[in-house]
Amino acid sequence: MPAFAIALLTNDKAVFGLVVGLPVAVAILTLIWLRPRRRTPLWGLVTVALIGLAAVGAWAAFHGTAIEASPSAPPAGSASSAPTSAPPAHSFSPTTCSPSGATLHLRAKGIAFDMSCLAAPAGQPFSIVFANLDAGTGHSVHVFTADPVSDPAARSLFQGQIVIGPTTVTYHVGALAAGTYYFHCDVHPTAMQGTFVVK
């Protein structure tokens, strides 16, 4: 698939910015330098400015963080029944399930997994057949020792490739020790998550 088509299908702003923005910047610079060479120092400054803007844009795409809007305070003197602190943006309630074989099935539709609990047999490799039914949207399956949002010491046990829907992929996972783990989608970790049981 051509890089431009991948950029249009992905919801990753960094990929879109590089695949679409870079050729546009090169085209603009080419047009500038194909013009007659009058006022060369001026065009040199314009070129340096464009390169600087492109570098800042690329840096922001890869290192920028989302700014969360804070709730506005109620007007002075008004009564409020709302709690003083907002609930956490991410909550995870573990559930339990039992393995029924070495091939697991999971679907993503409407920015949600169809199961909140997956189970695999302990001590043997297994497969996850993952169907991403969301057209033009990337999803994946990533298994951790614990929820990385609430536990900074959580380790990654398996990270599946992000796939753009609609498509089906089979992840091959190595043997895991018995335990209760956590899984989520790397693209939508707070919306798509669940318990991963190995026993």
N, CA and C atoms as an extended XYZ file, in Angstrom:
597
Properties=species:S:1:pos:R:3:atomname:S:1:resname:S:1:resid:I:1 pbc="F F F"
N         0.841       -1.184        0.000 N   MET     1
C         0.000        0.000        0.000 CA  MET     1
C         0.883        1.243        0.000 C   MET     1
N         0.591        2.243       -0.869 N   PRO     2
C         1.417        3.448       -0.901 CA  PRO     2
C         1.386        4.179        0.423 C   PRO     2
N         2.485        4.891        0.722 N   ALA     3
C         2.597        5.612        1.995 CA  ALA     3
C         1.493        6.639        2.136 C   ALA     3
N         1.097        7.296        1.026 N   PHE     4
C         0.055        8.326        1.113 CA  PHE     4
C        -1.267        7.712        1.552 C   PHE     4
N        -1.583        6.503        1.031 N   ALA     5
C        -2.824        5.836        1.418 CA  ALA     5
C        -2.795        5.450        2.889 C   ALA     5
N        -1.631        5.007        3.370 N   ILE     6
C        -1.501        4.666        4.797 CA  ILE     6
C        -1.746        5.909        5.638 C   ILE     6
N        -1.211        7.045        5.205 N   ALA     7
C        -1.392        8.293        5.965 CA  ALA     7
C        -2.853        8.678        6.039 C   ALA     7
N        -3.611        8.450        4.948 N   LEU     8
C        -5.027        8.799        4.959 CA  LEU     8
C        -5.837        7.861        5.832 C   LEU     8
N        -5.411        6.594        5.936 N   LEU     9
C        -6.156        5.618        6.719 CA  LEU     9
C        -5.844        5.682        8.201 C   LEU     9
N        -4.634        6.075        8.556 N   THR    10
C        -4.247        6.042        9.957 CA  THR    10
C        -4.800        7.249       10.702 C   THR    10
N        -5.002        7.075       12.016 N   ASN    11
C        -5.407        8.209       12.842 CA  ASN    11
C        -4.224        8.734       13.646 C   ASN    11
N        -3.019        8.367       13.236 N   ASP    12
C        -1.803        8.829       13.893 CA  ASP    12
C        -1.366       10.140       13.238 C   ASP    12
N        -1.451       11.241       13.985 N   LYS    13
C        -1.146       12.560       13.432 CA  LYS    13
C         0.305       12.666       12.990 C   LYS    13
N         1.211       11.991       13.700 N   ALA    14
C         2.629       12.069       13.345 CA  ALA    14
C         2.869       11.448       11.975 C   ALA    14
N         2.274       10.275       11.729 N   VAL    15
C         2.438        9.617       10.426 CA  VAL    15
C         1.843       10.488        9.322 C   VAL    15
N         0.635       11.011        9.558 N   PHE    16
C        -0.018       11.850        8.552 CA  PHE    16
C         0.820       13.100        8.259 C   PHE    16
N         1.338       13.724        9.328 N   GLY    17
C         2.133       14.935        9.151 CA  GLY    17
C         3.386       14.692        8.344 C   GLY    17
N         4.078       13.573        8.614 N   LEU    18
C         5.319       13.285        7.888 CA  LEU    18
C         5.053       12.896        6.442 C   LEU    18
N         4.068       12.000        6.233 N   VAL    19
C         3.838       11.479        4.878 CA  VAL    19
C         3.230       12.536        3.966 C   VAL    19
N         2.374       13.411        4.513 N   VAL    20
C         1.738       14.437        3.688 CA  VAL    20
C         2.515       15.759        3.755 C   VAL    20
N         2.928       16.153        4.969 N   GLY    21
C         3.566       17.461        5.148 CA  GLY    21
C         4.942       17.568        4.515 C   GLY    21
N         5.745       16.503        4.599 N   LEU    22
C         7.102       16.550        4.067 CA  LEU    22
C         7.116       16.798        2.551 C   LEU    22
N         6.332       16.046        1.751 N   PRO    23
C         6.330       16.330        0.303 CA  PRO    23
C         5.833       17.743       -0.014 C   PRO    23
N         4.859       18.251        0.760 N   VAL    24
C         4.349       19.609        0.523 CA  VAL    24
C         5.451       20.627        0.781 C   VAL    24
N         6.207       20.441        1.894 N   ALA    25
C         7.303       21.365        2.204 CA  ALA    25
C         8.375       21.327        1.117 C   ALA    25
N         8.716       20.131        0.627 N   VAL    26
C         9.722       20.005       -0.440 CA  VAL    26
C         9.229       20.687       -1.715 C   VAL    26
N         7.936       20.540       -2.030 N   ALA    27
C         7.378       21.169       -3.233 CA  ALA    27
C         7.440       22.694       -3.133 C   ALA    27
N         7.126       23.238       -1.945 N   ILE    28
C         7.181       24.697       -1.762 CA  ILE    28
C         8.604       25.206       -1.927 C   ILE    28
N         9.572       24.505       -1.301 N   LEU    29
C        10.970       24.929       -1.427 CA  LEU    29
C        11.453       24.844       -2.873 C   LEU    29
N        11.030       23.813       -3.591 N   THR    30
C        11.415       23.668       -4.998 CA  THR    30
C        10.878       24.835       -5.823 C   THR    30
N         9.607       25.206       -5.600 N   LEU    31
C         9.022       26.329       -6.333 CA  LEU    31
C         9.753       27.628       -6.018 C   LEU    31
N        10.116       27.814       -4.753 N   ILE    32
C        10.833       29.040       -4.372 CA  ILE    32
C        12.160       29.132       -5.110 C   ILE    32
N        12.930       28.040       -5.160 N   TRP    33
C        14.266       28.096       -5.739 CA  TRP    33
C        14.286       27.964       -7.260 C   TRP    33
N        13.134       27.664       -7.866 N   LEU    34
C        13.059       27.660       -9.326 CA  LEU    34
C        12.740       29.051       -9.877 C   LEU    34
N        12.342       29.967       -8.998 N   ARG    35
C        12.054       31.345       -9.414 CA  ARG    35
C        13.365       32.052       -9.813 C   ARG    35
N        13.255       33.150      -10.531 N   PRO    36
C        14.480       33.917      -10.852 CA  PRO    36
C        15.207       34.313       -9.576 C   PRO    36
N        16.532       34.446       -9.673 N   ARG    37
C        17.379       34.625       -8.499 CA  ARG    37
C        17.437       36.074       -7.982 C   ARG    37
N        16.405       36.847       -8.189 N   ARG    38
C        16.389       38.190       -7.606 CA  ARG    38
C        16.101       38.063       -6.114 C   ARG    38
N        16.698       38.908       -5.335 N   ARG    39
C        16.506       38.923       -3.883 CA  ARG    39
C        16.844       37.565       -3.263 C   ARG    39
N        17.961       37.020       -3.625 N   THR    40
C        18.388       35.710       -3.119 CA  THR    40
C        18.460       35.663       -1.598 C   THR    40
N        18.990       36.710       -0.925 N   PRO    41
C        19.028       36.638        0.546 CA  PRO    41
C        17.632       36.504        1.165 C   PRO    41
N        16.633       37.170        0.549 N   LEU    42
C        15.265       37.080        1.071 CA  LEU    42
C        14.735       35.650        0.964 C   LEU    42
N        14.954       35.022       -0.206 N   TRP    43
C        14.482       33.654       -0.383 CA  TRP    43
C        15.245       32.687        0.534 C   TRP    43
N        16.502       33.000        0.801 N   GLY    44
C        17.265       32.176        1.748 CA  GLY    44
C        16.655       32.220        3.135 C   GLY    44
N        16.250       33.431        3.572 N   LEU    45
C        15.595       33.554        4.885 CA  LEU    45
C        14.262       32.829        4.927 C   LEU    45
N        13.495       32.931        3.834 N   VAL    46
C        12.202       32.226        3.767 CA  VAL    46
C        12.430       30.723        3.863 C   VAL    46
N        13.448       30.225        3.169 N   THR    47
C        13.761       28.788        3.206 CA  THR    47
C        14.120       28.345        4.614 C   THR    47
N        14.989       29.113        5.282 N   VAL    48
C        15.386       28.767        6.654 CA  VAL    48
C        14.172       28.773        7.572 C   VAL    48
N        13.277       29.767        7.397 N   ALA    49
C        12.069       29.842        8.231 CA  ALA    49
C        11.172       28.628        8.004 C   ALA    49
N        10.991       28.221        6.741 N   LEU    50
C        10.158       27.057        6.437 CA  LEU    50
C        10.746       25.773        7.029 C   LEU    50
N        12.055       25.613        6.920 N   ILE    51
C        12.699       24.423        7.486 CA  ILE    51
C        12.539       24.417        9.003 C   ILE    51
N        12.702       25.599        9.630 N   GLY    52
C        12.519       25.689       11.082 CA  GLY    52
C        11.103       25.332       11.500 C   GLY    52
N        10.095       25.843       10.767 N   LEU    53
C         8.701       25.515       11.076 CA  LEU    53
C         8.431       24.024       10.913 C   LEU    53
N         8.996       23.424        9.853 N   ALA    54
C         8.814       21.984        9.637 CA  ALA    54
C         9.427       21.186       10.782 C   ALA    54
N        10.622       21.616       11.241 N   ALA    55
C        11.284       20.905       12.343 CA  ALA    55
C        10.475       21.019       13.627 C   ALA    55
N         9.965       22.220       13.908 N   VAL    56
C         9.140       22.404       15.117 CA  VAL    56
C         7.869       21.571       15.029 C   VAL    56
N         7.240       21.538       13.835 N   GLY    57
C         6.023       20.743       13.652 CA  GLY    57
C         6.272       19.259       13.857 C   GLY    57
N         7.403       18.758       13.315 N   ALA    58
C         7.729       17.340       13.485 CA  ALA    58
C         7.992       17.018       14.951 C   ALA    58
N         8.723       17.917       15.628 N   TRP    59
C         8.998       17.701       17.060 CA  TRP    59
C         7.700       17.668       17.849 C   TRP    59
N         6.790       18.607       17.556 N   ALA    60
C         5.519       18.668       18.291 CA  ALA    60
C         4.669       17.430       18.037 C   ALA    60
N         4.699       16.915       16.796 N   ALA    61
C         3.894       15.731       16.466 CA  ALA    61
C         4.345       14.519       17.260 C   ALA    61
N         5.664       14.395       17.492 N   PHE    62
C         6.175       13.219       18.185 CA  PHE    62
C         6.244       13.390       19.691 C   PHE    62
N         6.386       14.633       20.182 N   HIS    63
C         6.585       14.841       21.611 CA  HIS    63
C         5.458       15.605       22.286 C   HIS    63
N         4.501       16.099       21.523 N   GLY    64
C         3.428       16.898       22.121 CA  GLY    64
C         2.521       16.045       22.984 C   GLY    64
N         1.915       16.658       23.978 N   THR    65
C         0.958       15.964       24.831 CA  THR    65
C        -0.367       16.693       24.782 C   THR    65
N        -1.442       15.945       24.933 N   ALA    66
C        -2.772       16.549       24.895 CA  ALA    66
C        -3.005       17.381       26.140 C   ALA    66
N        -3.683       18.503       25.955 N   ILE    67
C        -4.010       19.361       27.076 CA  ILE    67
C        -5.440       19.072       27.485 C   ILE    67
N        -5.634       18.695       28.724 N   GLU    68
C        -6.968       18.380       29.211 CA  GLU    68
C        -7.624       19.640       29.733 C   GLU    68
N        -8.887       19.822       29.344 N   ALA    69
C        -9.621       20.984       29.824 CA  ALA    69
C       -10.004       20.764       31.278 C   ALA    69
N        -9.789       21.782       32.095 N   SER    70
C       -10.164       21.664       33.498 CA  SER    70
C       -11.576       22.178       33.670 C   SER    70
N       -12.355       21.558       34.571 N   PRO    71
C       -13.732       21.991       34.753 CA  PRO    71
C       -13.760       23.426       35.282 C   PRO    71
N       -14.720       24.204       34.789 N   SER    72
C       -14.802       25.593       35.233 CA  SER    72
C       -15.430       25.667       36.615 C   SER    72
N       -14.985       26.641       37.383 N   ALA    73
C       -15.494       26.800       38.739 CA  ALA    73
C       -16.883       27.402       38.698 C   ALA    73
N       -17.789       27.005       39.635 N   PRO    74
C       -19.120       27.594       39.655 CA  PRO    74
C       -19.035       29.051       40.071 C   PRO    74
N       -20.018       29.864       39.676 N   PRO    75
C       -19.998       31.275       40.048 CA  PRO    75
C       -19.962       31.444       41.556 C   PRO    75
N       -19.349       32.540       42.002 N   ALA    76
C       -19.233       32.807       43.435 CA  ALA    76
C       -20.606       32.909       44.058 C   ALA    76
N       -20.763       32.263       45.209 N   GLY    77
C       -22.021       32.332       45.944 CA  GLY    77
C       -23.044       31.297       45.532 C   GLY    77
N       -22.788       30.525       44.472 N   SER    78
C       -23.771       29.534       44.049 CA  SER    78
C       -23.481       28.206       44.717 C   SER    78
N       -24.547       27.464       45.014 N   ALA    79
C       -24.396       26.157       45.652 CA  ALA    79
C       -24.134       25.129       44.577 C   ALA    79
N       -23.349       24.129       44.908 N   SER    80
C       -23.037       23.067       43.954 CA  SER    80
C       -23.091       21.727       44.648 C   SER    80
N       -23.789       20.772       44.034 N   SER    81
C       -23.882       19.440       44.622 CA  SER    81
C       -22.814       18.514       44.050 C   SER    81
N       -22.013       19.026       43.084 N   ALA    82
C       -20.984       18.194       42.457 CA  ALA    82
C       -19.843       17.968       43.434 C   ALA    82
N       -19.160       16.830       43.354 N   PRO    83
C       -18.019       16.587       44.229 CA  PRO    83
C       -16.900       17.570       43.933 C   PRO    83
N       -16.063       17.799       44.922 N   THR    84
C       -14.991       18.782       44.770 CA  THR    84
C       -13.889       18.288       43.850 C   THR    84
N       -13.713       16.978       43.714 N   SER    85
C       -12.691       16.465       42.806 CA  SER    85
C       -13.344       15.599       41.744 C   SER    85
N       -12.861       15.739       40.516 N   ALA    86
C       -13.415       14.974       39.403 CA  ALA    86
C       -12.981       13.520       39.512 C   ALA    86
N       -13.812       12.562       39.027 N   PRO    87
C       -13.419       11.159       39.059 CA  PRO    87
C       -12.246       10.937       38.131 C   PRO    87
N       -11.439        9.885       38.379 N   PRO    88
C       -10.292        9.633       37.513 CA  PRO    88
C       -10.732        9.366       36.084 C   PRO    88
N        -9.887        9.775       35.135 N   ALA    89
C       -10.224        9.597       33.723 CA  ALA    89
C       -10.129        8.135       33.315 C   ALA    89
N        -9.510        7.303       34.128 N   HIS    90
C        -9.272        5.912       33.759 CA  HIS    90
C        -9.589        5.015       34.949 C   HIS    90
N       -10.542        4.129       34.786 N   SER    91
C       -10.834        3.181       35.855 CA  SER    91
C       -10.925        1.793       35.246 C   SER    91
N       -10.436        0.808       35.965 N   PHE    92
C       -10.391       -0.550       35.444 CA  PHE    92
C       -10.853       -1.516       36.518 C   PHE    92
N       -11.893       -2.277       36.222 N   SER    93
C       -12.418       -3.249       37.175 CA  SER    93
C       -12.102       -4.647       36.661 C   SER    93
N       -11.196       -5.367       37.320 N   PRO    94
C       -10.840       -6.704       36.856 CA  PRO    94
C       -12.029       -7.663       36.903 C   PRO    94
N       -12.092       -8.565       35.950 N   THR    95
C       -13.086       -9.631       35.934 CA  THR    95
C       -12.328      -10.946       35.759 C   THR    95
N       -13.032      -12.055       35.874 N   THR    96
C       -12.368      -13.349       35.724 CA  THR    96
C       -13.046      -14.175       34.639 C   THR    96
N       -12.261      -15.031       34.018 N   CYS    97
C       -12.754      -15.972       33.015 CA  CYS    97
C       -11.771      -17.138       32.978 C   CYS    97
N       -12.115      -18.194       32.267 N   SER    98
C       -11.273      -19.394       32.221 CA  SER    98
C       -10.917      -19.740       30.787 C   SER    98
N        -9.721      -20.288       30.561 N   PRO    99
C        -9.313      -20.650       29.198 CA  PRO    99
C       -10.139      -21.801       28.647 C   PRO    99
N       -10.379      -21.757       27.331 N   SER   100
C       -11.108      -22.843       26.674 CA  SER   100
C       -10.347      -23.307       25.440 C   SER   100
N        -9.024      -23.158       25.456 N   GLY   101
C        -8.205      -23.587       24.330 CA  GLY   101
C        -7.065      -22.617       24.105 C   GLY   101
N        -6.231      -22.958       23.110 N   ALA   102
C        -5.042      -22.152       22.833 CA  ALA   102
C        -5.278      -21.118       21.746 C   ALA   102
N        -6.526      -20.991       21.258 N   THR   103
C        -6.861      -19.970       20.274 CA  THR   103
C        -7.937      -19.067       20.848 C   THR   103
N        -7.590      -17.797       21.064 N   LEU   104
C        -8.512      -16.821       21.628 CA  LEU   104
C        -9.068      -15.961       20.504 C   LEU   104
N       -10.307      -15.511       20.661 N   HIS   105
C       -10.946      -14.666       19.651 CA  HIS   105
C       -11.379      -13.357       20.301 C   HIS   105
N       -11.048      -12.247       19.630 N   LEU   106
C       -11.384      -10.921       20.154 CA  LEU   106
C       -11.738      -10.015       18.983 C   LEU   106
N       -12.803       -9.212       19.182 N   ARG   107
C       -13.216       -8.277       18.137 CA  ARG   107
C       -13.237       -6.864       18.680 C   ARG   107
N       -12.966       -5.897       17.790 N   ALA   108
C       -13.063       -4.478       18.134 CA  ALA   108
C       -14.097       -3.845       17.207 C   ALA   108
N       -15.081       -3.168       17.807 N   LYS   109
C       -16.100       -2.476       17.015 CA  LYS   109
C       -16.623       -1.304       17.823 C   LYS   109
N       -16.733       -0.140       17.181 N   GLY   110
C       -17.224        1.040       17.870 CA  GLY   110
C       -16.293        1.498       18.976 C   GLY   110
N       -14.979        1.397       18.757 N   ILE   111
C       -13.940        1.759       19.743 CA  ILE   111
C       -14.193        1.006       21.052 C   ILE   111
N       -14.457       -0.298       20.939 N   ALA   112
C       -14.654       -1.142       22.125 CA  ALA   112
C       -14.332       -2.587       21.775 C   ALA   112
N       -13.761       -3.311       22.752 N   PHE   113
C       -13.581       -4.753       22.593 CA  PHE   113
C       -14.907       -5.442       22.874 C   PHE   113
N       -15.122       -6.598       22.244 N   ASP   114
C       -16.364       -7.333       22.523 CA  ASP   114
C       -16.261       -8.185       23.783 C   ASP   114
N       -15.087       -8.254       24.407 N   MET   115
C       -14.903       -8.998       25.660 CA  MET   115
C       -14.058       -8.177       26.618 C   MET   115
N       -14.381       -8.263       27.901 N   SER   116
C       -13.578       -7.569       28.908 CA  SER   116
C       -12.651       -8.535       29.639 C   SER   116
N       -12.689       -9.823       29.236 N   CYS   117
C       -11.817      -10.811       29.855 CA  CYS   117
C       -11.387      -11.828       28.802 C   CYS   117
N       -10.095      -12.071       28.711 N   LEU   118
C        -9.540      -13.104       27.845 CA  LEU   118
C        -8.784      -14.089       28.726 C   LEU   118
N        -8.785      -15.376       28.332 N   ALA   119
C        -8.097      -16.388       29.136 CA  ALA   119
C        -7.300      -17.308       28.230 C   ALA   119
N        -6.098      -17.661       28.682 N   ALA   120
C        -5.202      -18.535       27.920 CA  ALA   120
C        -4.612      -19.580       28.857 C   ALA   120
N        -4.262      -20.743       28.316 N   PRO   121
C        -3.639      -21.773       29.161 CA  PRO   121
C        -2.225      -21.391       29.565 C   PRO   121
N        -1.855      -21.701       30.781 N   ALA   122
C        -0.523      -21.362       31.294 CA  ALA   122
C         0.538      -22.289       30.718 C   ALA   122
N         1.731      -21.741       30.521 N   GLY   123
C         2.883      -22.551       30.153 CA  GLY   123
C         2.907      -23.058       28.735 C   GLY   123
N         2.082      -22.531       27.839 N   GLN   124
C         2.123      -22.955       26.440 CA  GLN   124
C         1.782      -21.783       25.517 C   GLN   124
N         2.382      -21.762       24.320 N   PRO   125
C         2.078      -20.687       23.376 CA  PRO   125
C         0.599      -20.713       22.985 C   PRO   125
N         0.075      -19.558       22.619 N   PHE   126
C        -1.318      -19.477       22.190 CA  PHE   126
C        -1.458      -18.381       21.135 C   PHE   126
N        -2.625      -18.320       20.521 N   SER   127
C        -2.888      -17.334       19.462 CA  SER   127
C        -4.080      -16.472       19.842 C   SER   127
N        -4.043      -15.225       19.382 N   ILE   128
C        -5.195      -14.327       19.527 CA  ILE   128
C        -5.628      -13.940       18.118 C   ILE   128
N        -6.814      -14.390       17.713 N   VAL   129
C        -7.372      -14.007       16.420 CA  VAL   129
C        -8.141      -12.707       16.664 C   VAL   129
N        -7.588      -11.607       16.165 N   PHE   130
C        -8.131      -10.288       16.459 CA  PHE   130
C        -8.767       -9.683       15.216 C   PHE   130
N       -10.072       -9.399       15.286 N   ALA   131
C       -10.803       -8.788       14.174 CA  ALA   131
C       -11.078       -7.326       14.490 C   ALA   131
N       -10.483       -6.445       13.718 N   ASN   132
C       -10.739       -5.012       13.851 CA  ASN   132
C       -11.823       -4.653       12.839 C   ASN   132
N       -13.022       -4.363       13.323 N   LEU   133
C       -14.157       -4.073       12.450 CA  LEU   133
C       -14.381       -2.572       12.253 C   LEU   133
N       -13.566       -1.741       12.867 N   ASP   134
C       -13.708       -0.285       12.736 CA  ASP   134
C       -12.952        0.207       11.506 C   ASP   134
N       -13.692        0.550       10.451 N   ALA   135
C       -13.068        0.973        9.196 CA  ALA   135
C       -12.250        2.250        9.383 C   ALA   135
N       -11.013        2.210        8.886 N   GLY   136
C       -10.139        3.369        8.928 CA  GLY   136
C        -9.576        3.702       10.291 C   GLY   136
N        -9.747        2.813       11.260 N   THR   137
C        -9.283        3.068       12.630 CA  THR   137
C        -8.302        1.985       13.052 C   THR   137
N        -7.232        2.401       13.706 N   GLY   138
C        -6.229        1.455       14.175 CA  GLY   138
C        -6.549        0.923       15.558 C   GLY   138
N        -6.339       -0.380       15.756 N   HIS   139
C        -6.498       -1.029       17.057 CA  HIS   139
C        -5.388       -2.066       17.221 C   HIS   139
N        -5.168       -2.491       18.459 N   SER   140
C        -4.186       -3.540       18.731 CA  SER   140
C        -4.536       -4.218       20.041 C   SER   140
N        -3.765       -5.259       20.356 N   VAL   141
C        -3.882       -5.942       21.652 CA  VAL   141
C        -2.501       -5.924       22.303 C   VAL   141
N        -2.423       -5.376       23.502 N   HIS   142
C        -1.160       -5.276       24.236 CA  HIS   142
C        -1.399       -5.839       25.630 C   HIS   142
N        -0.624       -6.865       26.018 N   VAL   143
C        -0.788       -7.529       27.314 CA  VAL   143
C         0.309       -7.050       28.271 C   VAL   143
N        -0.115       -6.678       29.488 N   PHE   144
C         0.803       -6.198       30.524 CA  PHE   144
C         0.649       -7.034       31.789 C   PHE   144
N         1.612       -6.906       32.688 N   THR   145
C         1.498       -7.560       33.991 CA  THR   145
C         0.427       -6.896       34.838 C   THR   145
N         0.171       -5.611       34.600 N   ALA   146
C        -0.845       -4.853       35.340 CA  ALA   146
C        -1.229       -3.646       34.503 C   ALA   146
N        -2.227       -2.908       34.943 N   ASP   147
C        -2.652       -1.697       34.250 CA  ASP   147
C        -1.539       -0.652       34.352 C   ASP   147
N        -0.908       -0.270       33.229 N   PRO   148
C         0.219        0.670       33.307 CA  PRO   148
C        -0.172        2.072       33.762 C   PRO   148
N        -1.457        2.413       33.686 N   VAL   149
C        -1.890        3.735       34.151 CA  VAL   149
C        -1.840        3.814       35.672 C   VAL   149
N        -2.306        2.747       36.332 N   SER   150
C        -2.324        2.761       37.801 CA  SER   150
C        -1.063        2.164       38.413 C   SER   150
N        -0.288        1.397       37.626 N   ASP   151
C         0.924        0.770       38.145 CA  ASP   151
C         2.099        1.069       37.212 C   ASP   151
N         2.918        2.082       37.542 N   PRO   152
C         4.042        2.446       36.675 CA  PRO   152
C         5.062        1.325       36.494 C   PRO   152
N         5.045        0.329       37.395 N   ALA   153
C         5.994       -0.779       37.289 CA  ALA   153
C         5.480       -1.896       36.381 C   ALA   153
N         4.310       -1.714       35.788 N   ALA   154
C         3.742       -2.747       34.917 CA  ALA   154
C         4.671       -3.017       33.740 C   ALA   154
N         4.873       -4.316       33.446 N   ARG   155
C         5.744       -4.718       32.332 CA  ARG   155
C         4.918       -5.210       31.155 C   ARG   155
N         5.420       -4.973       29.962 N   SER   156
C         4.771       -5.459       28.746 CA  SER   156
C         5.116       -6.937       28.564 C   SER   156
N         4.103       -7.779       28.351 N   LEU   157
C         4.317       -9.210       28.112 CA  LEU   157
C         4.188       -9.560       26.629 C   LEU   157
N         3.306       -8.857       25.934 N   PHE   158
C         3.134       -9.066       24.493 CA  PHE   158
C         2.522       -7.806       23.902 C   PHE   158
N         3.095       -7.339       22.790 N   GLN   159
C         2.561       -6.157       22.119 CA  GLN   159
C         2.240       -6.505       20.676 C   GLN   159
N         0.941       -6.544       20.362 N   GLY   160
C         0.508       -6.826       18.998 CA  GLY   160
C         0.598       -5.590       18.119 C   GLY   160
N         0.851       -5.799       16.850 N   GLN   161
C         0.954       -4.706       15.880 CA  GLN   161
C        -0.391       -4.003       15.744 C   GLN   161
N        -0.370       -2.670       15.598 N   ILE   162
C        -1.591       -1.902       15.348 CA  ILE   162
C        -2.037       -2.187       13.914 C   ILE   162
N        -3.316       -2.536       13.737 N   VAL   163
C        -3.852       -2.824       12.409 CA  VAL   163
C        -5.034       -1.906       12.129 C   VAL   163
N        -5.141       -1.456       10.881 N   ILE   164
C        -6.220       -0.572       10.451 CA  ILE   164
C        -7.382       -1.426        9.953 C   ILE   164
N        -8.587       -1.171       10.461 N   GLY   165
C        -9.750       -1.959       10.078 CA  GLY   165
C       -10.369       -1.499        8.766 C   GLY   165
N       -11.213       -2.347        8.182 N   PRO   166
C       -11.562       -3.678        8.683 CA  PRO   166
C       -10.535       -4.715        8.247 C   PRO   166
N       -10.070       -5.502        9.210 N   THR   167
C        -9.111       -6.563        8.921 CA  THR   167
C        -9.086       -7.539       10.095 C   THR   167
N        -8.516       -8.709        9.845 N   THR   168
C        -8.326       -9.703       10.901 CA  THR   168
C        -6.869      -10.117       10.901 C   THR   168
N        -6.274      -10.192       12.090 N   VAL   169
C        -4.878      -10.584       12.227 CA  VAL   169
C        -4.788      -11.645       13.315 C   VAL   169
N        -3.824      -12.543       13.184 N   THR   170
C        -3.589      -13.543       14.217 CA  THR   170
C        -2.267      -13.240       14.904 C   THR   170
N        -2.349      -12.941       16.203 N   TYR   171
C        -1.145      -12.703       17.007 CA  TYR   171
C        -0.698      -14.032       17.602 C   TYR   171
N         0.583      -14.322       17.522 N   HIS   172
C         1.151      -15.526       18.120 CA  HIS   172
C         1.915      -15.114       19.379 C   HIS   172
N         1.467      -15.619       20.512 N   VAL   173
C         2.004      -15.202       21.813 CA  VAL   173
C         2.744      -16.374       22.446 C   VAL   173
N         3.906      -16.099       22.999 N   GLY   174
C         4.676      -17.131       23.684 CA  GLY   174
C         4.028      -17.523       25.004 C   GLY   174
N         4.506      -18.606       25.585 N   ALA   175
C         3.937      -19.116       26.835 CA  ALA   175
C         4.076      -18.093       27.958 C   ALA   175
N         3.022      -17.967       28.761 N   LEU   176
C         3.019      -17.066       29.919 CA  LEU   176
C         2.795      -17.868       31.189 C   LEU   176
N         3.347      -17.401       32.282 N   ALA   177
C         3.132      -18.047       33.576 CA  ALA   177
C         1.715      -17.760       34.058 C   ALA   177
N         1.203      -18.649       34.886 N   ALA   178
C        -0.141      -18.460       35.434 CA  ALA   178
C        -0.217      -17.149       36.196 C   ALA   178
N        -1.322      -16.456       36.047 N   GLY   179
C        -1.519      -15.188       36.738 CA  GLY   179
C        -2.654      -14.401       36.127 C   GLY   179
N        -3.003      -13.311       36.753 N   THR   180
C        -4.041      -12.416       36.235 CA  THR   180
C        -3.357      -11.151       35.747 C   THR   180
N        -3.507      -10.864       34.466 N   TYR   181
C        -2.830       -9.761       33.833 CA  TYR   181
C        -3.849       -8.756       33.290 C   TYR   181
N        -3.394       -7.901       32.398 N   TYR   182
C        -4.213       -6.796       31.875 CA  TYR   182
C        -3.923       -6.645       30.390 C   TYR   182
N        -4.949       -6.269       29.601 N   PHE   183
C        -4.695       -5.970       28.185 CA  PHE   183
C        -5.461       -4.709       27.787 C   PHE   183
N        -4.904       -4.022       26.776 N   HIS   184
C        -5.606       -2.866       26.231 CA  HIS   184
C        -5.209       -2.660       24.767 C   HIS   184
N        -5.876       -1.710       24.127 N   CYS   185
C        -5.528       -1.277       22.770 CA  CYS   185
C        -4.560       -0.116       22.923 C   CYS   185
N        -3.427       -0.167       22.240 N   ASP   186
C        -2.437        0.907       22.353 CA  ASP   186
C        -2.957        2.242       21.826 C   ASP   186
N        -3.896        2.199       20.885 N   VAL   187
C        -4.423        3.435       20.305 CA  VAL   187
C        -5.482        4.060       21.214 C   VAL   187
N        -6.287        3.219       21.873 N   HIS   188
C        -7.372        3.702       22.743 CA  HIS   188
C        -7.292        3.011       24.112 C   HIS   188
N        -6.201        3.249       24.864 N   PRO   189
C        -5.991        2.486       26.105 CA  PRO   189
C        -7.016        2.734       27.204 C   PRO   189
N        -7.638        3.912       27.242 N   THR   190
C        -8.608        4.174       28.308 CA  THR   190
C       -10.013        3.717       27.939 C   THR   190
N       -10.255        3.472       26.649 N   ALA   191
C       -11.585        3.042       26.209 CA  ALA   191
C       -11.651        1.541       25.963 C   ALA   191
N       -10.517        0.921       25.613 N   MET   192
C       -10.504       -0.495       25.245 CA  MET   192
C        -9.505       -1.223       26.137 C   MET   192
N       -10.022       -2.001       27.077 N   GLN   193
C        -9.182       -2.645       28.078 CA  GLN   193
C        -9.877       -3.872       28.643 C   GLN   193
N        -9.130       -4.702       29.368 N   GLY   194
C        -9.731       -5.863       29.986 CA  GLY   194
C        -8.737       -6.658       30.806 C   GLY   194
N        -9.247       -7.728       31.416 N   THR   195
C        -8.418       -8.636       32.233 CA  THR   195
C        -7.942       -9.783       31.359 C   THR   195
N        -6.679      -10.173       31.562 N   PHE   196
C        -6.109      -11.300       30.819 CA  PHE   196
C        -5.710      -12.365       31.835 C   PHE   196
N        -6.428      -13.472       31.833 N   VAL   197
C        -6.223      -14.540       32.808 CA  VAL   197
C        -5.412      -15.664       32.174 C   VAL   197
N        -4.370      -16.097       32.837 N   VAL   198
C        -3.572      -17.242       32.367 CA  VAL   198
C        -3.585      -18.278       33.478 C   VAL   198
N        -4.145      -19.482       33.172 N   LYS   199
C        -4.165      -20.552       34.186 CA  LYS   199
C        -4.313      -21.921       33.547 C   LYS   199
